[in-house]
């Protein structure tokens, strides 16, 4: 008994080969775009969080300089408009925690007692950004932001649905 490829006409075999090659090309292109998009999504979220840290830090200079913890708390509370932001903290020039914010469903979220070195760190569940705060070129404190990775998941879901619709 002969298998299916032996019973196919030359035309059907050529069509099958062209179809297989086209599918391979689409999968290869999707893989390349996937690799690029993976890096782009992570870099974009890190840049967005760093920018948010810079803006919030700049808005906090007066509160830190004058020791107004209530105003600093209000500034951090405004970060609640970003759903993926889990926690934020302001540190004074002395490195002590000055004010903090936690998303309502993350009341137990750990906030570092002291600021870490400025930069971006990614863990399995969080993206963390620490930025120095300056006033007239002089350091006055530091800001810490911690975001969950839900934005990345949302972007991946969109990307995968687009790729799936192209393939199908």
C-alpha positions, -999 to 999 in steps of 0.1 A, spaced: 0 0 0 14 33 -10 12 64 11 -5 97 3 25 114 -13 28 86 -39 -9 90 -48 -7 127 -54 -3 141 -89 27 163 -97 5 194 -96 -7 185 -61 28 177 -49 40 211 -62 11 229 -45 19 211 -12 56 221 -14 47 257 -22 22 258 7 47 243 31 74 268 20 50 297 24 40 285 59 77 282 68 84 317 55 55 331 76 67 313 107 102 324 102 92 360 97 69 359 127 97 345 148 120 373 137 93 399 145 86 381 178 123 384 189 124 421 179 90 428 196 101 410 228 130 434 232 110 465 221 81 458 245 105 455 275 125 485 265 94 506 259 79 497 293 112 504 311 114 538 293 78 547 302 84 539 338 117 559 339 100 589 323 72 586 349 98 585 376 115 616 363 83 636 360 71 625 394 105 631 409 106 666 395 71 673 408 83 661 442 113 684 447 94 711 467 78 685 490 111 668 497 130 700 501 105 714 526 99 681 543 62 681 534 53 644 536 16 649 530 23 667 497 47 640 487 21 613 495 -5 631 474 20 633 445 27 596 447 -11 588 451 -16 604 417 3 574 403 -28 554 408 -39 563 373 -13 538 360 -29 504 368 3 484 364 21 505 390 23 484 422 44 506 445 64 539 446 86 556 471 104 588 476 136 590 495 152 621 510 187 633 505 197 613 535 185 581 519 156 576 543 121 567 531 102 599 529 68 589 514 54 558 497 24 546 477 10 511 472 -17 501 449 -48 492 470 -46 455 461 -9 454 469 -9 467 505 17 442 515 41 450 486 76 454 499 93 488 494 130 491 499 139 508 532 167 526 514 171 536 478 190 513 455 214 525 428 196 544 400 187 522 371 162 496 359 158 461 371 135 433 359 125 403 380 102 375 370 71 395 382 82 431 384 99 459 366 116 483 390 131 517 383 151 539 406 159 575 396 178 603 412 159 635 419 177 668 413 168 705 420 190 731 403 216 704 395 219 692 431 206 658 443 176 661 467 165 625 468 155 595 448 123 579 435 115 542 433 88 527 411 77 491 409 54 479 381 38 445 375 42 430 340 5 432 330 12 458 303 37 434 287 11 406 289 -15 429 272 8 438 244 18 401 239 -19 391 237 -24 418 210 6 407 191 -3 370 192 -38 377 180 -24 397 151 0 369 142 -27 342 145 -50 361 122 -23 365 96 -14 328 98 -50 316 97 
